[in-house]
Amino acid sequence: MCPSFMPPPPSPCGGGYAPAPVIPYAAPPPAFNDCCCQCGSPCRYRTMRARTHGARIFSAVAAEFDEDPTCNSEKLRTIIEENITKDPTISKRAIQSAAEEKFGGRINVICAKSDFSYVAYTEKYCQASSGEVTCYAFQPQ
């Protein structure tokens, strides 16, 4: 006599529930700094941070507004201030060299005596001036 129905073997994990779906990791969108020097428009720093629910949502929102749109690294500000000269070309090279030695990675630097505008994908950045020279340094993502 043949059995008409054979139940499936018991699950090794017990319970018979399907495994949880695997959600692939997606890197967060890069942060960017949108600014200009001497143009009169306010600088902006924007990042898409993961939001949490419940009591921590307010601290996550507040942290986004605490970012300084012109400088978020006091170490980088100090490097700029110590290496900026009256010559933008000399300044950018000196700042880049000192910053790369300090941070151990690539640092981009822009210096000018006149107005300049930029958008940079970065999380470490600083813009500082001395006299008529302004420099912006940032670590690319």
URHURA-V935368 format. One line per field, one symbol per residue. phi: phi as a letter, one per 30 degrees, with the letter a starting at -180 (. if undefined). psi: psi as a letter, one per 30 degrees, with the letter a starting at -180 (. if undefined). burial: b if it has 24 or more other C-alpha atoms within 12 Angstrom, else e. A space follows every 50 residues. Layout:
phi->???
psi->???
burial->???
//
This chain:
phi->.cddbcdddddddiiidddddccddcdddddbccabcicjdddbbbbccd cccidddddddddddddddcabbdddddddddcdbdcedddddddddddd ddciadbcbbbaccdbbabbdacbaabbbbicccbbbacdd
psi->kkkfkjlllkkfflfgkllkkkkkkkklklllkjllkgffkklkkkkjkk kllbffeeeeeeeeffkkffkgjeeeeeeeeffkafjeeeeeeeeeeeee eefhakkkkkklfaklklkkjlfjlkklljbgkkkkkljl.
burial->eeeeeeeeeeeeeeeeeeeeeeeeeeeeeebbbbbbbeeeeebbbbbeee eeeeeeeeeeeeeeeebbbbbbbeebbebbbebbbeebeebbbbbbbbbb eeeeeebbbbbbbeeebbbbebbbbbbbbeeebbbbbbbee
//
